Amino acid sequence: MRQGGLAIVLHAHLPYVRHPEWPRFYEETWLYEAVAETYLPVLRMLDRLDDDKVPCRLTMSITPPLCEMVSDALLMARFEERLTALERVAALEADRQTDLELAEATRFYVEELASIRATWERWNSRILDGFRYHQDRGALEIMTCGATHGYLPLVATDEARRAQLAVAVQTHRRHFGAPPRGIWLPECAYASGLEWLLADEGIRFFFMEKHGLLHARPSARFGTARPVLTDSGVAAFARDPECSNQVWSSESGYPGDPYYREFYRDLGYDGTEETLTGLLSGGGFRHPVGLKYYRITGKVRLDEKQPYMPLAARHKAHQHAADFLERRRWQLSALRAKMSVEPVVVAPFDAELFGHWWFEGPEFLEAVIRQAAAQDDVALVSPMDVLESGEPIEVVAPATSSWGDKGYYRVWLNSGNAWIYRHLHAAEEALVRLANTMLSPTAWERRALDQAGRELLLAQSSDWAFLLTTATAGEYPKTRTLLHLIRFQRLVADLEAAQVDIDYLLECERRDALFPGLDYREWASDRVKRRGAGAAVTTVSVLPD
């Protein structure tokens, strides 16, 4: 007997990092690792399920910056070079380790990379084509996000908030052939009024942290076990904490099992520079390359880790999948006994957890889907399945919230990063002013205005504020924020002087080559429908010379 629905939701996102001015750039490896370790393995999983005719209902956001990067010829050529280098190094290690304790792990990587290569070639290096195929066959609901993952409650003007959403919807349609029905709000950050902007863009549902419903007005009757409708008609789904912790936590959750692959011991540190040719980014420092031959083992030093045993890890992933599904069965059964409508458990995760951080994650996910297809108690559902089921949904006003530390905005607004907002807000107001006044620009002025929009969007990326807080990326997030603001200011100054520096504009377009159809008029005030949009935040400063 069906007890309820399980909505598994993946959020695939990386900040836009593209440096054509350098032959290699370390921060670009964030993308290459995620493609090899998460996006291609998840696509391979969907392919295998399709080949075996196993029913699947999965929801996944693929953010606009990620869409643009995995569609970029330069970046994907560099990824393929890296994949070739990984295959070469893995083969060398397998040959070298034949009689040693790492033989099983090194042989496994040769096979794994060959499988990743096969998926890459199956879709002719066009990853989004693969995801679009699974969308069109009904196995995958693909959502969008903010255009550059801008933290919407901290964007000052409704015009700039709307532009983040409008550019996202346009980009999604260009890549996937249809407008998105759902959105992953950047960082799950919600503030009152956003729902009206979402409705104006045709969005049907979004996700939020649990207290967004628990502290709603009135409090959601069924907590996180059912979606709610906002006054705008857009539905909100909340994260279920019970099932999320089973997967998220490296301490009490599945990823911490001693048989799973150890993330932090990597050949990038253990191998010789000669062996690692083609994988290190240069600059004289070591970094992970993705070849990891040891397992978690336990709470021991990295040099005490035991060799990775792929078959044992795979067996654990299947055991954990069965445990996860059984716990959902009991959870939904208990909820069903108390509810007059069918309960829904929402399990949202960063996609990069599956494969990159938790190597066995895609194997676990595939096992969950296959096991769910073989039973009737727990139904895999998409948010649209729930909304179109015909069951009643209560109307509430969700509470301010995010899924960051402490559940609110402090990760993205604190003493370490607060300085960026006065400059972002001043830039927003400048572009809104230009969008409202430059109604008949020349061709070059039009390109400069459009490029100013790109630079503002890139500066607004929530990733930079996040990395400033965590201090895990050195000076790069500060540099990127300032770089885009300085480019923005230069373009605006040229426009106001009616003297566009064409060489400078062309260089900006070469380096920040995303959103080809962007229109600066998205920041015009007449594009915002004022039915319920939130009040603008007062700005206080501009970026100093």
C-alpha positions, 0 to 999 in steps of 0.5 A: 500500500502506498504510504506517501511520496519521496521527492529526491532533489539535486542542486547542481551549481558552480560559480562561473569560472573561465579564464581564457587568458591563462592556459591553466587556471586552478579554480577551473578545476572545480568544474572539471572535477565536478563534471568527471565525478558528479555530472557525468556519473549522474548522467550515466546513472540516468542512462543505465536506468533508461537502458534497463527500463527502470522508472525514475522520478528525479528533480534537479536544478542545473544553474545558468552558470553551470549550463553556460560552462558545460556548453562552452567550447573552451572549457569543455576542450580543457575538460577533455584534456584533463580527462585524457591526462587522468586516464594516462595517470590512472593507467600508469598507477595500475601498471605500477601497483600490480603486486601491491596492496593498491592493485584493486583500487588502481585497476578500478580507476582505469575502468571507472574513467573508461566508463566516464569517457563512454558517457561523455562520448555517448552524448558527444561531449554535450552533457546538457543534451543528455539531461534534456533527453531524460527530461523529455522522457519524463524521468527528470524535472530540471529546474533553474536558479538565479542567473548567477546564484545571486542571494536574492534577499540581499539584492537591493532593487526589485528590478535587479531581483527580477533580472536575476530570475528573467535571465535564468528563465531565458537561459534555461529555455535556450538550453532545455527547450522549455521554460522551467516550472521550478526553481532552486532559490539560491542558498534556499534564501527566501524573503517575503515578496520573492514569490510574486517575482517568481510567479511573474516568471511562470515559476510554479514551485521553489524549495526552502529550509524547514523553518520557512514553513514551521515559522510561517503565518500561520504555521504550516499544518503538516510541517515539512510533510506537505507543500504550501501555496503562497498568496502568489499561487507559487508553491513552497516545498521544505527540506525534511531534516530527518532524511537529509541528515542521514545523507548529509552528515559525514559523522552520523550519515552514510558518507562517513562509513569506513569502507567509503573512499577517503576524500582528503588523501589524493594522488595530487599529494602522494604522486610525483610531479613527473607522474602528474604531468597534465593534472597539476595547474602549475604555480608550484603548489599541489592540489587534488587531482581526483585519483584517491586510492584509500578508504575512510578507515576510521578516525586515523591520520591520513597516512594510516588510511587503508586501501580502497576496496571498490567492491566492498564500498559498492556493497555498502552503498546498496545496503545504505540505499535499502536502509534509507528506503526502509526508513522512509517507509516507516517515516511515511507510514507514521505520517500517513496515520496522522494526515488526511492527505498523502505525505511527501518527504523532500530530500534536497542535496547539493548534487556535488555531494554525490560523486565528488564529496561522497564518491559512492553517492551516485551508486547509492542514488541509483540503488535507491531508485531501483529499489523504489521501483521494486516496491509499492510503499514509497513512490518517487515523485516530482514536485509537479506530481504533488501539485497536480495530484488534486489534493488540497494545499493550504495557503500560508506566508512563509518565513524568512529563511535560508539553509545556511548556518543557523538558518538565516543570512549570516553566512552571506552577510557578516563582518567579513563580507558586508563591504561588498553590498554597498558596491553591489547596490550602487551598481544595481541602481546605476544599471536600473537608471541606464535601463530606464534612460538609454532608450535608443543606444547605438550598437556599441552602446547597446553591447556595453550596456549588455556587458555591464549587465553580465558584470553585475550579475557575475559580481552578485554571485553568492559564491563569492560572499560564501567563500569570503566567509569560509576563507577556503579559496584565498583571495580569489572570491575578493578578486572576482567581486572587485574585478566585475565591479571595476569592469562594470564601473568602467563600462558605465563611465564610458557610457555616461561619457558617450565614449565606449572603449571598443577594445576594452568592451571586446576584452570584457566580452571575451573573458565573461562570455555567458548569456549571449542573449542578455538584454540590459532592458531586463533592469528597466522598471517597467519590466517589474509587475508591482503586485507584491514585489518587496520594497527596495533596500536603500543603498549607501555607497559606490566603489572607490576609485 
